[in-house]
Amino acid sequence: MTWRAACAALLALALALAACHADDNAAPIQRFDTAEVTLRPDGAPPAPPRTVSLRHRWDSASPGVSGEALYRIALPALPAGTDHALWLEAVGNQVAVRVNGTLVRQLGRPGSPFDDAGKFGHLVPLPAALLHTDRPNLLQLDVTAQALRGGGLSPVGLGPLAAAEAERASRLQRDQYAAAAYGTSMLLMGGLSLGLWWRQRVPLYGCFGTAVLLGSLRQFDRLLPTAPLPWPVWGGLMAVSYGVQLALIARFVLLALDRQPRWLATVQRAVVWIVAVLAASSFALGRRWPWDGALWLLWAAGMVCFAVVLRSAFVERRAIAWVVLGAGSLLLATGLHDLVTVRSAHATGLGFPLTPHALFFFLLILAGLVVERYSRTEREHKALNEELVHRVAERERQLGEAFEALRRQKEEQAVLKERQRIMREIHDGVGSQLVGLLNLVTHRDTDPDQLTEHVQMALDEMRLAVDSLQPVHSDLATVLATLRYRLQPRLKAAGIEVLWDVDRLPPLPQLSPESVLQVQRILLEAFTNVLKHARATQVVMHAHCSDGTAPVIELRLSDNGVGLAPSAPSPNHGRGVANMRTRAEAIGARLWLEPGVGRGAAVVLEWPVGTA
């Protein structure tokens, strides 16, 4: 839809150009197409007067030099009672208007390198007191022209003041208003393009932005009767900007089509530099031929690009190629027109340039490209977001499956580990007790009390293994309570009073079945030693937690038995104590045996909370 609108705009622009060009012959005033001229080139004697056709160019008559041209036109007798005026469509570079020998208007300072009256038309009212009503009037235009500045004189219009003002309004709209509109549009689009290039570093935007900014300089120059720099410096600057602008437009066309072979890109860069050098040297040397060569080189480069556009349009059938084909055709046609009738040294007169109008259409092309690229980028981002959503969902599904498989694997490993632990405990605990019991049974002289002890020990091992599988919810007090429930009957039957002094203990999140079993075996070993060796009547089980930055749970089992014999070996190096210490180290605790308070002995287990 964007390119259809662009094609419609192109057609409207072409019709507008044709209308503007046809307007030259539509003015309702009398025109004078010939004049007698006397040329006075600087450094040369004046040429004899001769009759010339207007749209007369100073650079064609006196190439490479400045000077003066005196134009004389015989005007008819004018009736009284009507205000008359002259319409000077193009005259330059400075001019003094005289009617019947009297100065009526001075346009620009004679010989000034800054003033140029030829950039737009001028309305010159004629005082009625100076006009003859009964014989012809003499119009004399004293023109001063600078080399390569486009000086000369176009056909002179004469008519009623109202008709001349209407002509001026029409020309003002065509020339100055159009230049202001084109210059402002180019300035805005150039700034936008360079802004896009600055953010995205896309050569298409940088190329076009530079081209249209250079073009805006020429458009605004058409509005300035006084140049900011003297001639020919200002003329060389404008020529360089114009040539580089056209070369960059050709490069922009290929970038827009995304068809730029390496060799063609190299040629285009060379053309930019060659055109800039030729344009600058032309005005520096005061010779027209380098500038003409630059213009023809630009036109040839445009034809090469046009061939690429034709192939893209007719072979690849791309919509953008058809739009560029239309704009390029219009630009080449108007460029050839301006080259032959306006800018060339062999031009026939002061023609009206059409290229700025054709160049304006490339602003529409860039706008269409920006809209299309934005729409395409938005579609790509939307598709990318949808793809990312799909990928994320797929990845979540895969991760979910992986986590589920890992969870099952961990559960299987935990079950296997627990199964192996139970098998090991049965083998090492109950199994070893049963094997010992079997050996005792095979001997006929075995003491029944010894058999009873082994059976009791096997039963204790089995109970410990079963109790370690019960959930304790990180509560060590529950483990101690279960052990008390198991051992209380045996101790009571042996005549031993058991006192339980258990404080409120902190939860132990890492209290695993294996650590529960180790604690139970340590305490069972300690109680068994009391039953076998201590001859005690009372046992006290202390359990409390110390305060501080590193809390420690202390389990102390003390009795009032015979205690530790002074002559006996160190109790901390006995086999039973060594087994208990090994079990304590397995759960990160520390165990030792010490004398009781007053009498008896005590087994102490310190268990840091962080290692439980």
C-alpha positions in Angstrom: 0.0 0.0 0.0 2.9 2.4 0.7 4.4 1.9 -2.7 1.1 2.5 -4.4 0.8 5.8 -2.6 4.3 6.6 -3.6 3.6 5.9 -7.3 0.5 8.2 -7.1 2.7 10.9 -5.6 5.2 10.5 -8.3 2.6 10.9 -11.0 1.2 14.0 -9.3 4.7 15.5 -9.0 5.4 14.9 -12.7 2.2 16.7 -13.6 3.1 19.5 -11.4 6.5 19.9 -13.0 4.8 19.9 -16.5 2.4 22.6 -15.3 5.1 24.7 -13.9 7.2 24.4 -17.0 4.2 25.2 -19.2 3.5 28.3 -17.2 6.3 30.1 -19.0 3.9 30.8 -21.9 0.8 31.4 -19.9 1.6 34.9 -18.6 -1.0 37.6 -19.7 1.6 40.2 -20.4 3.6 41.3 -23.5 7.0 39.7 -23.8 10.1 41.0 -25.5 12.4 38.2 -26.7 15.2 40.2 -28.4 17.4 43.1 -27.4 20.4 45.0 -28.6 23.3 44.3 -26.3 26.8 45.7 -25.9 29.2 43.4 -24.1 32.1 44.8 -22.1 34.2 41.9 -20.8 36.8 42.8 -18.2 40.3 43.3 -19.7 38.9 43.4 -23.3 37.5 46.2 -25.5 33.7 46.5 -25.8 32.1 44.4 -28.5 30.0 46.2 -31.1 26.3 46.3 -30.4 24.3 43.3 -31.8 20.8 42.0 -31.5 20.5 38.8 -29.4 17.7 36.5 -28.4 16.8 36.9 -24.8 17.5 34.1 -22.3 20.9 35.4 -23.1 23.8 34.0 -21.0 26.8 36.0 -20.1 28.9 32.8 -19.6 28.1 31.6 -23.2 29.0 35.0 -24.7 32.1 35.7 -22.6 33.2 32.5 -20.9 35.5 32.6 -18.0 35.5 36.4 -17.4 33.4 39.0 -15.6 32.1 42.2 -17.1 29.1 44.3 -18.1 26.3 43.9 -20.6 24.1 46.8 -21.7 20.7 45.7 -23.0 18.5 48.1 -24.9 14.8 47.3 -25.7 12.4 49.5 -27.5 9.1 49.5 -25.7 5.9 50.7 -27.4 4.1 53.9 -26.5 2.0 53.3 -23.4 -1.4 54.8 -22.9 -1.9 57.3 -20.1 -4.2 56.5 -17.2 -2.9 52.9 -16.7 -0.1 51.9 -14.3 2.5 49.8 -16.1 5.3 47.6 -14.8 8.2 45.4 -16.0 8.5 41.8 -15.1 12.1 40.6 -15.1 11.9 36.8 -14.8 15.7 36.4 -14.5 18.4 39.0 -14.7 21.8 39.0 -13.1 23.9 39.3 -11.5 23.3 42.9 -10.7 21.3 45.3 -12.8 20.3 49.0 -13.1 17.0 49.5 -14.8 16.6 52.8 -16.8 13.6 54.0 -18.7 14.1 56.8 -21.2 17.5 57.4 -19.6 16.3 57.7 -16.0 17.2 55.1 -13.3 14.0 53.5 -11.9 15.5 50.5 -10.0 18.8 49.2 -8.8 19.0 45.5 -8.1 22.1 44.6 -6.2 25.3 46.6 -5.9 27.2 46.7 -9.2 30.1 44.2 -9.3 29.3 42.9 -5.7 30.6 39.3 -5.1 27.8 38.9 -2.6 24.7 40.2 -4.3 22.9 38.2 -6.9 19.6 39.5 -8.3 19.2 36.5 -10.7 17.9 34.1 -8.1 14.3 35.1 -8.5 12.1 37.4 -10.6 11.6 41.1 -10.0 8.7 43.5 -10.5 9.6 47.0 -11.5 6.8 49.6 -11.6 7.2 52.2 -14.2 6.5 55.8 -13.2 3.9 57.3 -15.5 5.8 60.6 -15.7 8.7 58.9 -17.4 6.7 57.1 -20.1 6.0 58.4 -23.6 2.4 58.1 -24.8 3.1 59.2 -28.4 6.4 57.5 -29.3 8.4 54.4 -28.3 10.1 54.2 -24.9 13.6 53.1 -24.4 14.4 50.4 -21.8 18.0 50.1 -20.8 19.3 47.3 -18.5 22.9 47.8 -17.3 23.9 44.3 -16.1 27.1 43.4 -14.3 27.9 39.7 -14.3 30.6 37.5 -12.7 32.1 34.5 -14.4 30.3 31.2 -13.8 27.5 32.9 -11.9 24.8 32.4 -14.4 24.4 36.1 -15.3 22.4 37.3 -18.3 18.8 38.3 -19.2 15.6 36.4 -19.8 12.7 37.7 -21.8 11.3 41.0 -20.4 7.6 41.3 -19.7 5.6 44.5 -19.9 2.0 45.0 -19.0 -0.5 46.5 -16.6 0.7 46.6 -13.0 -2.1 44.2 -11.9 -1.1 41.6 -14.5 2.6 42.0 -13.5 1.8 41.5 -9.9 -0.2 38.3 -10.7 2.8 37.1 -12.7 5.1 37.8 -9.7 2.8 36.0 -7.3 2.8 33.0 -9.7 6.5 32.9 -10.0 7.0 33.6 -6.3 4.9 30.5 -5.5 6.9 28.4 -8.1 10.3 29.6 -7.1 10.6 30.9 -3.6 7.8 29.1 -1.9 8.8 25.8 -3.5 12.4 26.4 -2.5 11.4 27.1 1.1 9.2 24.0 1.2 11.8 21.8 -0.4 14.6 23.2 1.8 12.6 22.7 5.0 11.5 19.2 4.1 15.1 18.2 3.1 16.4 19.7 6.4 13.9 17.7 8.4 14.3 14.5 6.5 18.1 14.9 6.5 18.1 15.3 10.3 15.8 12.3 10.7 17.9 10.2 8.4 21.2 11.1 10.1 19.5 10.5 13.5 18.5 7.0 12.3 22.0 6.4 11.0 23.5 7.6 14.3 21.4 5.1 16.3 21.5 2.2 13.8 24.6 2.8 11.7 22.7 1.8 8.5 24.6 3.2 5.4 21.2 3.8 3.7 20.2 6.5 6.2 23.7 8.1 6.4 23.9 8.4 2.6 20.5 9.8 2.1 20.8 12.2 5.1 24.0 13.7 3.8 22.6 14.0 0.3 19.4 15.9 1.3 21.2 18.1 3.8 23.5 19.2 0.9 20.4 19.7 -1.2 18.8 21.9 1.4 21.8 24.2 1.2 21.1 24.8 -2.5 17.4 25.3 -1.8 17.9 27.9 0.9 20.6 29.6 -1.3 17.8 30.4 -3.8 16.1 32.5 -1.1 19.2 34.6 -0.3 19.7 37.7 -2.5 23.0 38.2 -0.7 25.4 35.2 -0.3 27.2 34.6 3.0 30.5 34.2 1.2 32.0 36.0 -1.8 31.8 34.7 -5.3 33.4 32.4 -6.5 33.9 30.7 -3.1 30.2 30.5 -2.5 29.6 29.2 -6.1 32.2 26.5 -5.7 30.7 25.4 -2.4 27.2 25.2 -4.0 28.5 23.3 -7.0 30.3 20.8 -4.8 27.2 20.3 -2.7 25.1 19.8 -5.8 27.4 17.3 -7.4 28.0 15.3 -4.2 24.2 15.3 -3.6 23.5 13.7 -7.0 26.3 11.2 -6.5 25.0 10.2 -3.1 21.4 9.9 -4.5 22.8 7.4 -7.0 24.4 5.4 -4.1 21.2 5.7 -2.1 19.2 4.0 -5.0 21.5 1.0 -4.9 21.4 0.8 -1.2 17.6 1.0 -1.2 17.5 -2.0 -3.7 20.2 -3.8 -1.7 22.0 -4.3 -5.0 25.5 -3.0 -4.7 28.4 -5.0 -6.2 31.8 -4.3 -4.8 33.1 -2.8 -8.1 30.1 -0.5 -8.4 30.4 0.7 -4.8 34.1 1.5 -5.5 33.1 3.4 -8.7 30.5 5.4 -6.8 32.9 6.4 -4.1 35.4 7.5 -6.9 32.6 9.5 -8.6 31.9 11.4 -5.4 35.5 12.5 -5.0 36.0 13.2 -8.7 32.9 15.4 -8.9 33.9 17.3 -5.8 37.4 18.0 -7.2 36.1 19.0 -10.6 33.4 21.3 -9.2 35.9 23.0 -6.9 38.6 23.4 -9.5 36.1 24.8 -12.0 35.3 27.8 -9.8 38.8 28.1 -8.6 40.2 28.3 -12.2 37.2 30.2 -13.6 36.7 27.6 -16.3 33.4 26.0 -17.2 34.6 22.7 -18.7 35.5 20.9 -15.4 32.0 21.6 -14.1 30.5 20.4 -17.3 32.6 17.3 -17.1 31.4 16.6 -13.6 27.8 17.0 -14.6 28.1 14.6 -17.5 30.0 12.1 -15.3 27.1 12.3 -12.8 24.6 11.7 -15.6 26.6 8.7 -16.8 26.8 7.3 -13.3 23.0 7.7 -13.1 22.6 5.7 -16.2 24.6 2.8 -14.8 22.4 2.8 -11.7 19.4 3.0 -13.9 20.4 -0.2 -15.6 20.6 -1.9 -12.1 17.1 -0.6 -11.3 15.7 -1.8 -14.6 17.0 -5.3 -13.9 15.6 -5.3 -10.4 12.2 -4.1 -11.7 11.7 -6.3 -14.7 13.6 -9.4 -13.8 13.2 -9.6 -10.0 9.9 -7.7 -10.1 10.3 -5.9 -6.8 7.8 -3.2 -5.8 10.5 -0.9 -4.5 12.4 -1.2 -7.8 9.4 0.0 -9.7 9.0 3.1 -7.5 12.8 3.8 -7.8 12.5 3.3 -11.5 9.8 6.0 -11.8 11.7 8.4 -9.6 15.0 7.6 -11.4 13.5 8.1 -14.8 12.1 11.5 -13.8 15.5 12.5 -12.2 17.5 11.5 -15.3 15.0 13.3 -17.6 15.1 16.5 -15.6 18.8 16.2 -15.1 19.3 16.0 -18.9 17.0 18.9 -19.4 18.9 21.1 -16.9 22.2 20.0 -18.2 21.3 21.0 -21.8 19.2 24.1 -21.2 20.4 25.5 -17.9 23.8 24.4 -16.6 25.9 23.5 -19.7 28.2 26.0 -21.3 26.4 25.4 -24.5 22.9 26.0 -23.0 20.6 28.2 -25.1 19.6 30.5 -22.2 18.5 31.0 -18.6 16.2 28.0 -18.3 14.2 27.0 -15.3 15.9 24.0 -13.4 13.6 21.0 -12.8 16.0 18.7 -11.0 15.2 20.0 -7.5 11.5 19.0 -8.0 12.5 15.5 -9.1 14.9 15.1 -6.2 12.1 15.9 -3.8 10.4 12.7 -4.7 13.3 10.7 -3.1 12.2 12.1 0.2 8.9 10.2 -0.3 10.9 7.1 -1.2 12.9 7.3 2.1 9.7 7.9 4.1 8.3 4.7 2.4 11.4 2.8 3.2 11.4 3.9 6.8 7.7 2.9 7.2 8.3 -0.4 5.4 11.4 -1.2 7.5 9.6 -0.3 10.7 6.7 -2.5 9.8 8.9 -5.3 8.8 10.9 -4.9 12.0 7.7 -4.9 14.0 6.6 -8.1 12.3 9.9 -9.7 12.8 9.9 -8.7 16.5 6.4 -10.1 16.9 7.4 -13.4 15.2 10.6 -13.5 17.3 8.6 -12.9 20.5 6.2 -15.7 19.5 9.1 -18.0 18.7 10.8 -17.1 22.0 7.5 -17.8 23.9 7.4 -21.2 22.1 11.0 -21.9 22.9 10.6 -20.9 26.5 7.6 -23.1 26.8 9.4 -26.0 25.2 12.4 -25.3 27.5 10.2 -25.3 30.5 8.7 -28.6 29.5 12.2 -30.0 29.0 13.4 -28.7 32.3 10.3 -30.0 34.0 10.9 -33.4 32.5 14.6 -33.2 33.5 13.7 -32.1 37.1 11.1 -34.9 37.3 13.6 -37.4 36.1 16.2 -36.1 38.6 13.6 -36.2 41.4 12.9 -39.8 40.6 16.5 -40.6 40.4 17.2 -39.0 43.8 14.3 -40.9 45.3 15.6 -44.1 43.8 19.1 -43.3 45.1 17.7 -42.5 48.6 15.7 -45.7 48.7 18.7 -47.6 47.5 20.9 -45.9 50.1 18.5 -46.6 52.9 18.1 -50.2 51.8 21.9 -50.6 51.8 22.1 -49.0 55.2 19.4 -51.3 56.6 21.1 -54.3 55.1 24.4 -53.2 56.6 22.8 -52.6 60.0 21.1 -55.9 60.0 24.3 -57.6 59.0 26.5 -55.8 61.4 24.1 -55.6 64.3 21.3 -58.2 64.5 23.2 -60.6 62.2 26.4 -60.6 64.3 24.4 -61.1 67.5 22.5 -64.0 65.9 25.7 -65.6 64.8 27.1 -65.3 68.3 23.9 -66.7 69.7 24.1 -69.6 67.3 27.6 -70.4 68.4 26.5 -70.4 72.1 23.6 -72.7 71.4 25.8 -75.3 69.8 27.8 -75.6 73.0 26.0 -77.7 75.6 27.7 -76.1 78.6 26.7 -72.6 77.7 25.5 -70.5 80.6 21.7 -69.7 80.2 22.3 -66.1 81.5 24.8 -65.6 78.7 22.3 -66.9 76.2 19.7 -64.5 77.6 22.2 -61.6 77.3 22.9 -62.4 73.6 19.2 -62.7 72.8 18.5 -59.4 74.6 21.4 -57.7 72.6 20.0 -59.0 69.3 16.6 -57.8 70.2 18.0 -54.4 71.1 19.8 -54.1 67.8 16.6 -55.0 65.9 14.7 -52.4 67.9 17.3 -49.7 67.3 17.2 -50.4 63.6 13.4 -50.2 63.5 13.4 -47.0 65.7 15.9 -45.3 63.4 13.4 -45.6 60.6 10.7 -43.8 62.5 10.2 -40.1 61.5 11.6 -37.8 64.3 11.1 -34.4 62.5 14.5 -33.1 63.5 13.7 -33.6 67.2 16.5 -35.2 69.3 14.2 -35.3 72.3 11.9 -37.8 70.5 14.9 -40.0 69.9 15.8 -39.9 73.6 12.2 -40.6 74.6 12.1 -43.7 72.3 15.3 -45.0 73.8 13.9 -44.4 77.3 10.8 -46.4 76.3 12.9 -49.3 75.1 15.4 -49.4 78.0 13.3 -48.5 81.0 12.0 -52.0 81.6 15.5 -53.6 81.6 17.0 -51.0 83.9 14.1 -51.3 86.3 14.4 -55.0 86.3 18.1 -54.7 87.2 17.2 -52.4 90.1 18.5 -49.2 88.5 16.6 -46.0 88.9 16.7 -43.8 85.8 16.4 -40.0 86.0 15.8 -38.0 82.8 17.0 -34.4 82.8 16.2 -33.3 79.2 15.9 -29.6 78.4 14.1 -28.1 75.4 16.4 -28.8 72.5 16.6 -26.9 69.2 15.4 -28.7 66.0 18.1 -30.4 64.1 17.1 -30.3 60.3 19.8 -32.8 59.3 19.0 -35.5 61.9 19.0 -38.4 59.5 18.1 -42.1 60.2 21.8 -42.9 60.2 22.7 -40.3 62.8 19.7 -41.4 64.9 21.0 -44.9 64.9 24.5 -43.8 65.8 23.2 -41.8 68.8 21.0 -44.8 69.9 24.0 -47.2 69.7 26.2 -44.8 71.7 23.7 -44.5 74.5 22.8 -48.2 74.4 26.6 -49.0 74.7 26.8 -46.6 77.7 23.7 -48.1 79.4 25.0 -51.7 78.7 28.3 -50.8 80.4 26.4 -49.5 83.4 24.4 -52.8 83.6 27.6 -54.9 83.3 30.3 -53.1 85.2 29.1 -50.1 87.3 27.0 -51.9 90.0 25.0 -48.6 90.1 21.6 -48.0 91.6 20.9 -44.8 89.7 21.5 -43.4 86.3 20.9 -39.8 85.2 20.5 -38.8 81.5 21.2 -35.1 81.0 20.5 -33.3 77.7 20.8 -29.6 77.2 22.0 -27.0 74.6 24.5 -24.3 75.3 23.9 -20.7 74.3 26.2 -18.8 72.0 27.1 -18.1 68.4 27.9 -21.9 68.0 25.4 -23.8 70.1 26.3 -27.3 71.2 24.1 -30.1 72.4 25.5 -32.0 75.4 24.4 -35.5 76.3 25.7 -36.7 79.6 25.0 -40.2 81.1 26.2 -40.5 84.7 25.8 -43.2 87.3 26.5 -43.6 91.0 28.4 -46.9 90.6 31.9 -47.9 91.5 33.4 -45.4 89.1 36.7 -45.6 87.4 39.5 -47.5 89.3 42.6 -45.3 89.7 44.9 -48.2 88.9 43.0 -49.2 85.7 44.2 -48.2 82.3 42.8 -45.0 80.9 39.1 -45.5 80.3 39.2 -43.4 77.2 41.3 -46.0 75.4 39.1 -49.0 76.0 37.6 -50.9 73.1 34.0 -50.0 74.0 34.9 -46.3 74.4 36.8 -46.4 71.1 33.7 -47.7 69.4 31.5 -45.0 70.9 34.0 -42.3 69.9 34.1 -43.6 66.3 30.3 -43.5 66.1 30.4 -39.9 67.6 32.9 -38.8 65.0 30.8 -40.2 62.2 28.1 -37.7 63.1 30.5 -34.8 63.8 30.4 -35.1 67.6 33.0 -35.5 70.3 32.9 -38.2 73.1 34.9 -38.8 76.2 34.6 -40.7 79.6 35.2 -38.9 82.9 34.6 -39.5 86.6 31.2 -38.7 88.0 30.4 -36.0 90.5 31.2 -37.5 93.9 31.2 -41.1 92.7 30.5 -43.2 89.6 31.4 -42.3 86.0 30.0 -40.2 83.2 29.9 -40.5 79.4 29.8 -37.1 77.7 28.8 -36.4 74.1 29.1 -32.9 72.7 27.3 -32.4 69.4 27.6 -29.1 67.6 24.2 -28.1 66.2 25.6 -27.1 62.8 26.9 -30.6 62.2 23.8 -32.5 63.1 
